[in-house]
Amino acid sequence: MEPASSIISALGGPTAVAEAIGIHRTRVSMWQAPRARGGTNGLIPYRHVSKIMELARVKGVDLQAADFIPCAQGAA
């Protein structure tokens, strides 16, 4: 689920993201799951955004704050 899936993939996957920000891999994976399954519907919790932005900078991944905002339903 977006935008979490794209961000996690760009940064090397759930394990790489989890290790870099200091949380368990399953927590990162659940960002990609629907709420019905206990996930966050593709949203990355705000408390992790600054660490993820730093990870992206270190890895040379172009990641902007706007990338964390999901697109409106039906938007291109």
Residue pairs with C-beta under 8 A, 6 or more apart in sequence:
1 31
1 32
1 33
1 34
1 39
1 41
1 42
2 42
2 70
2 71
3 42
3 43
3 44
3 67
3 68
3 69
3 70
3 71
4 31
4 32
4 40
4 42
4 43
4 44
5 32
5 42
6 67
7 44
7 52
7 63
7 67
7 68
8 14
8 17
8 28
8 31
8 32
10 56
10 61
10 63
11 17
11 20
11 52
11 55
11 56
11 59
11 61
12 59
14 25
14 26
14 28
14 29
14 32
15 25
15 28
17 28
17 52
17 55
18 24
18 25
18 27
18 28
19 25
20 51
20 55
21 48
21 51
21 52
21 55
22 51
23 48
30 37
30 38
30 39
30 40
31 39
31 40
31 42
31 43
31 44
31 45
32 39
32 42
33 39
33 40
33 41
34 41
35 41
42 70
43 68
43 70
44 52
44 68
49 65
49 68
52 63
53 63
53 65
55 61
56 62
56 63
57 63
